[in-house]
């Protein structure tokens, strides 16, 4: 049986639970996410992991990277990932990781990008089954009309993450950058 060690990490948006083996991070979720117990059970039952408290280098790395991300000094995560899932889910999660920092995409846009233009609902479902919040940036996916759509961590957190990334991106560009959600420019 494979083992994941579990650690609690405090962030400005609340406590997160991280689970990782020595090869990579498999779960990073807000501890109050309603789907968390289902995700943990899936890792145990479907993918054969045992989960226990502990520490490893992967958990130390993600904790440090999250601190840098929230401080605005990190725009790309280096923590290795192990993302068990079905092929379509893994394809979507990979596509999410390719969304540049400070930018957003729509479900329909992602469906077109992967060559399956009629699959926006399936894209949304796979997006919602992402077990690695922030690092696999499902928060960067918005509705076709620019609205904040579902986010397992809650709309307040999604807005915070998008606003954080937008402010940092605008500061890096040293000029106002149009914010897709608030429909206004932003500069640090």
MOSUL-V345740 format. One line per field, one symbol per residue. phi: phi as a letter, one per 20 degrees, with the letter a starting at -180 (. if undefined). burial: # if it has 16 or more other ideal C-beta (glycine too) atoms within 10 Angstrom, else .. A space follows every 50 residues. Layout:
phi = ???
burial = ???
//
This chain:
phi = .eddedbececfdofdddcbeferfdbbcffefgegffffffffffdmed cbfrcbffffffffffffgffndcdbedgfdcdfrfgffffffffffeff gndccdgfffgffencfedfffffffgfefecgmfefffedcfgenffdg bgeofgfgfgfffgffffffffflbgcfefeelbfbbf
burial = ...####...#.#..######...######..#..#..##.##.....#. #......##.###.##..##...#..#.#.###.#...#.###.###.#. ##.#########.#....##.###.##.##############.....##. ####..##.###.#######......#.#......#..
//
